[in-house]
Amino acid sequence: MSVHEPVPVAVDGGTPLPWREEAWPRLTIPAALERAIALHGEQSVAWSYPDAGVELTLGGARAAAAEWADALVAAGVLPGDVVAVALGSDPLWPVVQLAIAEAGAVMAGINTRYRSHELAQVLRNCRPRLLISEADTERSPFASLAAEALGQLDTPAIHVIADDDAAAERDAVGTAPAGTVLAADLLARGRAARAVGGIPSRPSVAPSDLALIQYTSGSTAAPKGVELTHDALLATAFQVVSAAGYTAEDVIYSALPFYHVGGSICTGPGAYVSGARMVIPRRYDALGSVRQMIAAGCTAQQGHAAMFTMQIDAARAAGLLGELRLRKGWAAAPPTVIERIASEMGVEGIVPVYGMSEFGLVAAGSLQEPVAQRASGIGWPAPGAQIRLAGEGEIEVRGRQLLRGYRGDPNATAAAFTPDGWLRTGDLARRGADGRLVFAGRVKDMIKPGGENVSAAEVEEFLRGHPLIAEVAVIGVPDERLGEVPAAVVQPVPGADLKLADVETFCHGRIASFKTPKHLLVEEQLPLLPNGKLDKRTLKERYA
């Protein structure tokens, strides 16, 4: 068989494993909430915000969402309209996600760290009928920047400023730009319209209807708007819950921002899909998160590699590692980090996962396997995921969770799919001896010194085994003779004096010389994206 001919890895979930036995029904977001209330009761706490002192029950979310849905309809939001939401990890987020779905509209999550250029870019793309944003604060003039970007659109949009009690917990008292509407006023208009019979009955919403425009992280290019249906979104939430073994008894720490797919699917809907309680910080802080998990009695955590490694180091330095009671969770992390989470944090039930905004969960490890075996790759295909390896090992996938397309970008949509309808992920993998998938890097993250192919992910994973390296990113830098060579951008362990010679000695005889970094670039703290992933785009620009 030619290496360029697609090789099927598994179809329809592959070899059955215990966490794949139950299929998630095709539901809408409001129907999924009703299902959770029937199973767990209205008083079940779904989301807890320790920084704001707020707890939101399933019944409370339903009541608040109904009020917000009335307000949206009274403001002129029609089925299929886009409502953009820029609130960070705010207690209001899951409420408005439910409300937008009830109104038959489509949510677009906006990164609150965006500034003028990025805001204009995404708002032009989604063209919202209404934007709900945080107010200006001393930390960020976000509302003013958003108002300016909305003013550049050729279609009018209503700008609503969140002024709930949680807003007062922010760094400073928020202010609202001229021309905006306070959330309290919008809600009052909705109540008034309801009182006089001015709110029509809820529109009919189907699982196949569009629910979310999820903007990609933009780590390698400008963010693209991934269009996901109710069914695709909820199927992904169920897959993650099942893979991690979450139950209604769990208390799950999730520092993933709501505007990231980890928050908009795994933290928001993940709460009522599982029945568990999500504990959500205002902002991620390694030591602060450890203390919050201890105080809340968290049994699980979900996140990315850098989050976990920083927590382990911070907890050890503060003498708090032994006080954590985490038993399970998922991590988008390489084998060395999965093993550290299990051995140092004591999370024997940690599951490695591999996914993407365009498809949700693609593959995951199994809790039925020993940790060492579980950590050896990204795992087995998720339920309903059809996966094949093509060309030099690029993962291609299709199934129920697949994006409908990229918002307003038919060229990008067409380029993302093969002629026979498989999504090109841009990620590389190989099959282990037992059939599991092992991550091998990104197609666009290959370094080519003198014509050789070097996977940055492979070298990064190797270097994480160095005792003086806390975290590392490998990038290609220009070289007159070879075109480009690998460079290691390293965050050393605290107090370490790491030299290039140390790295060269560590690599000698263990990996090929052309994979060995030719430059060592030391950073006190590697830059992270809001979702917790390494920001390699910034590093590449910094050291180009």
N, C-alpha and C positions, 0 to 999 in steps of 0.2 A: 504493500500500500504506500502511495506517495506521501511524503510528509506534508504536502500541500492539500491533501484530501482530508476533509473533516473526519475525525475519529469520534464516534459516540462514546461517552463515558457512562452515562446512565440516563434512562428515560423514565419520566413519571416518578421520580423520587428514588429510583434504583432499589438496592436491597432494603427490604423493610426493616426498620429499627423501632424499638418500643415508643420513642417519642413521635412517631409518624402515624400512629394507629388511627387517630381521630381526624376527620376532615372538617375544616371550618366552613360553616354554611355561608351561602352568598347573601350578604346583608348590606344595608346602608349604615352609616354612622349612627343616626338616631335609633335604628332598630337594634344595633349592637349594644347601645346604652340600656335600652329597655330589657334586653336579654340579661345584662349584668344585674339590673335591679331585681328582676325576677329570681335570679340565682342567689344574690348576696344581700339584698335588702337596701332600702333607701338610705339607711344610716351608715352604710359601709363607707369608710373614709377612702377616697381614691387618690387624692393628691394632698400632700402636706408640705408647707413652705415655712421652714423654721426661721428664716431671716425675717419674714413678714408676720409671723405668728398667725398664719391662716391655715385652716384645714377645710377641704372641700369634699363633701360626701357625694355619692352618686345621685341621691335625691336633690341635694342642693344644686348640683351641676345641671340637672334636668330643669329645675325651676328657673335658674338664672339664664339658661340657654333659651328657654321659651320666651322670656322677657326680651332678651337680645334679638331673637328672631323677629318678634313684633317690631322692634325698633328699626331693624334693617329693612323690613318690608315697608314700614311707614316712611322711611327715608328714600324709597324708590328703588331698592335693590330687587331685581327680577331674577327668576330662575335662569341659571347660566351666567349671570354677572359674576365678575371677580371682586372679592373683598380681600384687600391686602392687609396683612397683620404684621406689625413690627413692635413686639412687646418684650423681647427677651424671655427670661424664665419667669414670667408673670403669672399670678394666679388666674388672671382673666383669660389666658390663652386657651385652655381646654374648653372653657365656656363658649368663647366665640367660635371655636372650631365646630362645636356641636350646633351652635346657632346658625352659622353659615350653611351647614349641611341641611338643617331644618328648613331654611329659606330656599333651598334648592340652588344655592349659589356655590361658587368655587373659591376656596381659600388659597391665597398666595402668601407664603411665609417670607418675610423680608428680614435679612440680617441687620440687627440694630447697630452693628459696627460699620456698616456701609457709610460712605460719605458721598458728596455731591455727584461725582461721576458715576459711581456704581448705582446710586439710587435712581438717577435719571435713566440709566441703562435698564434696570429691571422693571421700573414703572412703565417705561415705554413698551416693554415687552408684554407685560400682563394687562396693561390698561385697565386699572381697577375702577369700579363704580364708586368704591368707598375705601378709604384707608384708615385703619385704627392704629394709632402709634402712641408711644410714650411721649411725655412732655419734654421740653428742653430742661436740662439740668446743668449743674456746674461741670459735670464730667463730659456732657455731650449736648451739642445743639441739634440733636437729631430731628426734632419736630420742625424746626425752621428749615433745615436742609430738605426735608421731605416736602414741605409746603412749596419750596422753590422748585423742586423737581416736578411736582404735580402741576405747577403753573406752566410748565413747558409742554404739557400734553395738549393735543388738539381736541381732546374730549374732556368735559368737566368731571371732576371727582370730588366727593365730600371727604374732608379730612377731620376725623374724630380723634380727640385727645383723651386718652384714658386718665380718669381722675378719681379712680376708686381708692379705697382706704390704703391699699397696698402701695399706691403711688407715693404716699407720704413717707413710706419707709425707704425711699431711694435716697441718694446722696444729698439732694437738696430739694427744696420745694419746687415742683415743676412749673413751667410757664407755658402758655399756649400762644402760638403766633396768631396774628390777626387773620380773620377769615376762617378760623377753625371752629369746630363744634365740640363742646365738652360732652363726654360720655353720659353724664348725668342728665343733660338736656336732651340728648338723643333718646335715652330711655324714657324720659318723661313724655316725649312726643309719642312714643310707641304705646305707652299706657293710655294716654288720652285717646289715641286712635282706636285702641282696643275697646275702650269704654263706650264709644259711640258706634261700635260695629264697623269700624273702618279698616279692619285687618281681614283680608280674605283668608279662607281656609288654607292650610299648608299645601304646597304643591306636591304632586306625586313624584317621589324620587326613587330611582332604580339603582341597584348595585352596579350597573354598567355605566352610570352617569359619572361625569368628572367630579372629583371631590377636592383635589389638591394640586397646586402647581408648586413643586418642590425644586427650589433652585440649588444646583450643584455647588460644591464648595469653592470651585474656582481655584483649586490648588495648581492646576496646570494651564488653565485658560479662563476666559470670561465665563461667568455663571450662565448655565442654560436652564430654562424652565421645563422641568420634567412633569408631564401631565399624568396623574394617577387617578384611577377610578376608586369609588367606595370599596368595591370588591378587592381590588389590588392592594389597597392600603390595609384593609382589615385582615386579608389573608397573610400579609407580611407580619402584622402584629401577632397573629396567632402562631405563626411559625417560630418567631423569636421566643414567645412565651413558652411554647412547647419544647424548643431546643434547650432553653435554660432551665426547664423544670419548675417554672414559677407556679405557685398556688395562691389561693386566697389568704393563706396564713403568712405570706411573705411580706416583708418591709424592704422595699427596693430603693437603693440610693441611685439617683440619676442626675448627673450634672451636665447632661447633653442639652444644649440650647434647643428651645422649641422650634426655632426656625431651621434647625438641622433635621435631617431625616430621622436621626436617632430620637429626637424629641417629638417631632410631629407624628411619628408612628409608634415608636417603642415606649415613650413616656406618656403621651396623651392617650391615644386609644389602648396602649398596652395596659393601662390601669384597669379599664373596664373589660378588656378581653380576659385578663387574668383574675380579676377580683382582688389583686394585691394593692398595697398602699405604696405610692411613689413618694419619696422624700426628695425635694427639689431645692437646691440652693439658689440664691440670687446670682451669684457668680462662683466660678470654681476657684478654690484655694486648697492646695494639697493638705496642709495641716488642719485647716478649718473643716475640710470635708471628713477627715478622720474623726475629729471630735464630734461632728454632727452625726456620723454613722453610729458612734458609740452611744451618744445620748438618745438617739431614736431607736436603738436596738435593731439596726438594720441586719437582715439576714442575707441580702443579695446586693450586688452592684453591677451596673452595666456601663461600658465606656470603651475608650481607646487606650492603646498601649501606654502612651506618655502619661495619662492620668494615673494609671495604676503604679507605674514606676516612681513617679513623684510622691505618691502617697506612701509607698513602702519606705522610701528614704526618709520622708518627714516623720512618719510614725515611729521608725526605729530611733531617730535622733531625739524624739520626745518621750521615748519609753512607752509608747502606746500600742505597739503591735499586738501584745498579748491581750489587750482589752477588746479587740475587734471580734465580732461574732458572725462574720460573714461565712456563709456555707455554699453559696451558689452565685451564678451570674454569667454574663457573657462578656467577651472582650475581643475587639478587632485588633489582634496582637500576634506577633510572631512567636514561635515555640519557646524561645528563651524567656519571654515575658510571661507566657502562660505558666511555665514551670515556676517562675518566681512568685506569681500570684498564689499558686497552689502551695508551694513550700514555705514561703516567708509570710504571706498573709493568712495561710491556713484555709484557703478557699478550695477545698477538694472538688467542689462541683463546678469549677470554672469551665466554660465551654468556648473554644475559639470559633469565631464566625467570620464569614466572608459575604459581603453584600454591597449594594450600591443603590443610589437613588433611583436609577432606572428600572430596578427589578426587586428591590428589597433584599430579603435573605436568599442568597444563592446556595450556600453550603454551610454546614456547621458540624462540629464534633458531636459525639454521642456520649451521654452520661453513663452509658452501659460499658464504656471502655475505661481502662486505667488512665490516669492523668498523662503518663508518659506517652502512651499511644495516642491519646486524644490530642496532645500538643504537637504531634509529629506532622501535622498538616492542617489544612483549612476544613477538612472533614468530608462529609457525605452530602450529596445533593439534597436540598430542602424539599419538602413535599410539593409536588407539582412542578418542580424545576426540571426542565429537560436541558441537559448540558452536553456539549461536545467540545473537543479540542481541535483546533484547526491550524493550518500552517505550521509555525514553529511552536505551537502550544497555546495559542490564544484561546481563552475561554469564550465560547459562544453559548447563549442561553435563550430559552423561550418558555412561555407558560402563562399561567393565570395572573401572575403578579406583574407582568410586563407593562412598561409605560405605554400610553397611547401615542405619544410623540413628544417632540420638543416644541414648546409654545412658540408659535409664530416663526418657526425655522424649518421649513420643509426640506431644505438642503441638508441640514444637520440630521434630521430624522432619516432621510434616505441613506445618508452615509453611514448611519449607525447600524443599519440592517443589511444582512446578506440577501442576495436575490431570492433565497428560499425562506426568508422570514425569521432568521435567527439574529439576536442582538449581539453585536461585537462589543465585548466589554473593555477591550484594550489591556486586559490583564493576562498574564501568562501563568500556566500551571503545568504540572506533570502528574502522572498517576503513580502512586506508591505501589509497592508489591501487593498490598491488600485491596487496591482499587481506590483508596481515598485520594482526594485531590491535595497536592502540595503546591503552595503559592511559589511562583518563580519570578515575580517582578511585573513591571508594566512594559507594554510595547514601546511607549514613548519615554520610558525611564531606563532605556538601555544605553550604555556608554560604549563607544566603539574606538578603543585605542588601537591604531594601526590595523584596522579591519577586523579585530576580534570583537565578539559580543560579550559584554559584561553586564550582568543584572545588578543594578544598584541594590535591590532588596536582598539578594543573596549575600553581597559583601556586608551590608548593614547587619544582617542576622549573624554573620560570622564575627564581626567586630564587637557585637554586644556581649560576646563571651570574654572580652578583655576585662580584667578585674578593675582597671582604672577608668573604664568608660561607662557612664550612666546612660547616655543616649547618643545616637549617631545618625547622621544623614550622609549618604554618599551621592555626590554629584559629579558631573563631567565638567572639567575646566579646559580651556584651550591649551594646546601644546604644539609648538612649531614643528616638531618632528613627527608626532603620531596623530596630529589632528586634535585629539582630546585624550585626557587621562583621568582616572578616578581621583577624587579628592575626598577626604573624610572630614566632615564638619562635626566636631565632637563636643559634647558636654561632659566634662570629666566628673568623676565622683568628687564630692566636696574635699578640698585640700590636696587633691592629686596634682602632681607636676608631670603632665604627660607630654612626651616628645615624639616626633615623627619616627625616630629610631626605635622607640618602644613598639610602635605599631608595626614597623617593618619586621622586627624580630618576631613578633607574635604571628605575623602572616607567613614568614619564611618556612618553606617546606610543607605548608598546610593548605595554602591556596595558590593558584597559578600566579606567576609574577605579574602578568598583565592585569590581574584583578587587584593586586596590592596597591593601596592608595599611594600616590606620588606626592601628595601635599596633605598636611594636617592643619586644619583651621579650627581654632578653639573658640567656643562661645560659652559664656557663663550660663546662658539659658537659651536653648534652641527655640526659635519662633514656632508658635502653634497656631493653627486655624481655630476658630471658635468651637469646632466640633471635637477638638482635642488631637487631631492629626498633625503631624509635622508639616510645617509650611515650607515645602521644598521650592515652591515657586519663588518665594522671597529670597531664599538662600542662593538659588541659581542667579537671580538678578544681582544680589549683593556681591557675588564672587565671580561674575562673568568676566 
